Amino acid sequence: MNERELLITAARAADDKRAEDILVLNMKGISLVADYFLICHGGSDKQVQAIAREMREKAEEKGYTVKRMEGFDEAKWILVDLGDVIAHVFHRDERGYYNLERLWGDAPRENIESELSQ
């Protein structure tokens, strides 16, 4: 699976669990950590956990091993490390506080809307 397929798999998993405001930042040439950051949020602790769990399960179904998942028990900011794709699943209140979109404001945004609807 290439990084774009992995990104779409994670984004679809988030969308399936009704994640809000799904955003993808292209981190190529900006960060050595990953090629893409996927950022989204849920309205409750349970929803945030469900989104992260679905991302892990869908990636594993496609044969990819999740490198690590941090913050699951607290469910305020769950980091799902998929290697070339790092997903940040926030609780609604925490997303505004950390504002990763502004922090990484020089990263171009990827339009994945058409791929989510397929």
C-alpha positions as CSV (number, residue, x, y, z in Angstrom):
1,M,0.0,0.0,0.0
2,N,1.4,3.4,-0.9
3,E,1.2,6.4,1.4
4,R,-1.7,7.9,-0.6
5,E,-3.8,4.7,-0.3
6,L,-3.0,4.6,3.4
7,L,-4.1,8.2,3.7
8,I,-7.4,7.6,2.0
9,T,-8.0,4.4,4.1
10,A,-7.5,6.4,7.3
11,A,-9.6,9.3,6.1
12,R,-12.5,7.0,5.0
13,A,-12.3,5.3,8.4
14,A,-12.6,8.7,10.1
15,D,-15.5,9.6,7.8
16,D,-17.3,6.3,8.5
17,K,-17.2,7.2,12.2
18,R,-18.5,10.7,11.5
19,A,-15.3,12.6,12.3
20,E,-15.7,16.3,11.8
21,D,-13.6,18.7,9.8
22,I,-11.3,16.1,8.2
23,L,-8.2,17.9,7.0
24,V,-5.0,16.6,5.3
25,L,-1.7,18.5,5.3
26,N,0.9,17.5,2.8
27,M,4.1,17.4,4.9
28,K,6.5,16.3,2.2
29,G,9.6,18.5,2.3
30,I,8.4,20.1,5.6
31,S,8.6,17.3,8.1
32,L,10.8,14.2,8.3
33,V,8.2,12.5,10.5
34,A,5.6,11.8,7.9
35,D,4.4,12.6,4.4
36,Y,0.8,13.4,5.5
37,F,-0.9,14.6,8.7
38,L,-4.6,13.8,8.9
39,I,-6.4,16.0,11.4
40,C,-10.0,15.5,12.5
41,H,-12.1,15.6,15.6
42,G,-15.1,14.0,17.4
43,G,-17.6,15.4,19.8
44,S,-17.2,13.0,22.7
45,D,-14.5,10.7,24.2
46,K,-16.3,7.6,22.9
47,Q,-16.4,9.0,19.3
48,V,-12.7,10.0,19.4
49,Q,-11.8,6.5,20.5
50,A,-14.1,5.0,17.8
51,I,-12.5,7.0,15.1
52,A,-9.0,6.0,16.1
53,R,-10.0,2.4,16.5
54,E,-11.6,2.3,13.1
55,M,-8.4,3.8,11.5
56,R,-6.3,1.1,13.1
57,E,-8.7,-1.7,12.1
58,K,-9.0,-0.6,8.5
59,A,-5.2,-0.2,8.1
60,E,-4.7,-3.6,9.6
61,E,-7.3,-5.1,7.2
62,K,-5.2,-3.9,4.3
63,G,-2.1,-5.5,5.8
64,Y,-0.5,-2.5,7.4
65,T,0.7,-2.5,11.0
66,V,0.0,0.5,13.1
67,K,3.3,1.6,14.6
68,R,1.8,3.1,17.7
69,M,-1.3,4.8,19.1
70,E,-1.0,7.3,21.9
71,G,-3.6,9.0,24.0
72,F,-6.3,6.4,23.5
73,D,-7.4,6.1,27.1
74,E,-7.6,9.9,27.7
75,A,-9.4,10.4,24.3
76,K,-8.5,14.1,24.1
77,W,-5.9,13.8,21.4
78,I,-5.1,10.4,19.9
79,L,-2.1,10.1,17.7
80,V,-2.3,7.2,15.3
81,D,1.1,6.5,13.8
82,L,0.7,4.8,10.4
83,G,4.2,5.5,9.3
84,D,4.0,7.8,6.3
85,V,0.6,9.1,7.6
86,I,0.1,10.4,11.1
87,A,-3.5,10.9,12.1
88,H,-4.4,13.3,14.9
89,V,-7.8,12.6,16.3
90,F,-8.9,15.3,18.7
91,H,-11.8,15.9,21.0
92,R,-13.6,19.0,19.7
93,D,-12.4,21.2,22.6
94,E,-8.7,20.1,22.3
95,R,-8.5,20.7,18.6
96,G,-9.0,24.4,18.9
97,Y,-6.5,24.7,21.7
98,Y,-3.6,22.9,19.9
99,N,-4.5,24.3,16.4
100,L,-2.2,22.1,14.4
101,E,-3.5,23.7,11.2
102,R,-2.0,27.0,12.3
103,L,1.2,25.4,13.7
104,W,1.8,23.7,10.3
105,G,0.4,26.6,8.3
106,D,3.1,26.4,5.6
107,A,2.0,22.9,4.7
108,P,-0.3,22.7,1.7
109,R,-3.7,21.2,2.2
110,E,-4.7,18.1,0.2
111,N,-8.2,17.9,-1.2
112,I,-9.5,14.4,-0.6
113,E,-13.2,15.1,-0.8
114,S,-13.6,13.3,-4.2
115,E,-11.8,10.2,-2.9
116,L,-13.9,10.1,0.3
117,S,-17.1,9.9,-1.7
118,Q,-16.0,6.9,-3.8
